Amino acid sequence: MIWMDCFFPVIDRSVSILRLERELIQVSFRDF
């Protein structure tokens, strides 16, 4: 399953980006 090795970093990066966006949204809402 070589494609899994190529695919997992992409998923991990997108998940971390989504988590960062969610935290940013929470912080901006808290400021308002």
Residue pairs with C-beta under 8 A, 6 or more apart in sequence:
none
